[in-house]
């Protein structure tokens, strides 16, 4: 294994710096390449790079694959293969981009575009811009990443000392960010640095595109179904936010010896996210609290006095299993708790809203837009706010029917809309399929933020033809970002065109 | 109730309905209510002390019956539920509430659909081609634990909080029903029920009973009897709705596999 980066030749453009590799589509103009190269070469931090990448707006942003330090950022067809763990990361399932932390011992193979063009012969590259299909960056064997591999011609006077200036607190299980009492609920023996951005509460996928100075993840997400979560913030958000209270009540009622249940005391500060409480952690804390009552004394005492409440007896309505249905708000644990979180978290986009900017005329625009898409007036330099979601275009079916893309559209012989809130009910487009080749619910065209994604749900498959592209068979269940001009072929002679609409 | 077929949804669908309810073995009041009118079908499970639960579910059903008169979409249902919420909260002793699970026949782009609405842990199921599928998703503590993988189905049936619901009509919180739009399947069957049924009877047993009784009224009676045999700890209410689509519903047949060599 080489200890410097290697690439295989291809049609994408690879910008290789000392601690940063960026793969862009080959058709990106050279002005743009030079602009980005200056940043890559000079060791700009991740925020600065992303800011320039999205400067033209999210919609204009093509696919890319970026490795910066030990963070991988992927959009569209950008992907990364990690070895030896064998993890595959992709940007294809995410509306904005997917960001992942990578352990130091992982070799990172970045790739953009089809696998087929790979000629499989890796060549070394230390720094520079090359035509490539993939770039492989070796594992970090020692802390100073590029100290050894630095015979490069670049004069980098001031930046070479960058010992990770990025504020990224989470990747390594460093003990310092949590000296708080919460340490004891979570034994956290997890070997992997970042337990995968699972079901984070984050209800705003593209809420904070780039002007955030914090290490916040603009859109960390890992899979198509997690991505559904932000799509319906109304159902999900309140539930997530009230989760700690719920967890506490579960603990109280599950623990046989109530006095030995210190767990509620460990309720995390509601300000700092509950990520670590979810998934298996909840499970663990419930079971452990129940299983090891004797360990109460090895808990740090300071946390105990904070919450005397859990000593409340088990509520009769809960123990008496006569089947009486009750509301959670009637439970003693929930009574005083933060139940059904204040939906008044000031400005969250509701259903039918997205983050954006309004021009003085009131036209909604994507957050990165510099001038109004409708009337070309320069937009105020303001933070994004929830704005009414404009139609992102129109679907036209070959049989003449059409639907406006102001919400999700389901297409099929007899589409079923599952589990929606009143204002989130999708449009349903029925098509005729004499051969019964088309499924009842064949394909979903999803509106997320300012993007349009298609998801094949059929048994016989859906073909996607991008403008000027080859037909590709969609992977069932995987959302794919599409642009206006794309065509879907459902079979049985039925096609659907995604048209932009003049706004 | 007679299972006479009634044409509905502008004549697109013929519906036969059966329904049954029972106090159960341990209750003095039946707090469940049900509604069967031309194309609105509802089961509501009231809760709250001092007999307020039966009033709550009765109010809900009364409000829902107004939907029979209008061409319905989800917004109409939400509005009616808001009305019911206001009235239930105004009940003298407070603390009353009710679940609701409802199937409403609607026309969507000229095709017949069931608009299913749900709040709480009463349920709507669909039986088609011999398979029973739960359509609605409970608003309950146990469902949340299931969703997070903390609990499995067996654990859910024994969980001490299995009767604790997280959304209902009649609470201070916003009334936020979930909705489904299901194409009406020719020969398909919907089952609406309170948790007095699902608390005693497993889904597989339900499916067996439903398949064994082609008549919807007999099916409803058999399901209630089974819940009573299983313990009858709670009030139990069942509505069974059979639909026939007038044109035979050709759009609703199974998708056929595509011929091997792309003959589409």
Interface residues (C-beta under 8 A of the other chain):
Chain A: X199 X234 X235 X239 X246 X250 X253 X254 X278 X279 X280 X282 X283 X286 X318 X319 X321 X322 X323 X324 X325 X326 X327 X328 X329 X330 X331 X339 X340 X343 X413 X414 X415 X416 X417 X418 X419 X420 X421 X422 X423 X425 X428 X429 X430 X432 X433 X435 X436 X437 X438 X439 X440 X458 X459 X460 X461 X491 X492 X493
Chain B: X24 X26 X45 X47 X74 X75 X77 X78 X95 X97 X99 X108 X109 X111 X120 X121 X137 X141 X144 X145 X148 X149 X150 X160 X161 X163 X164 X165 X166 X168 X171 X172 X173 X174 X176 X177 X178 X179 X180 X181 X182 X183 X195 X196 X199 X233 X234 X249 X251 X252 X253 X254 X255 X256 X257 X258 X264
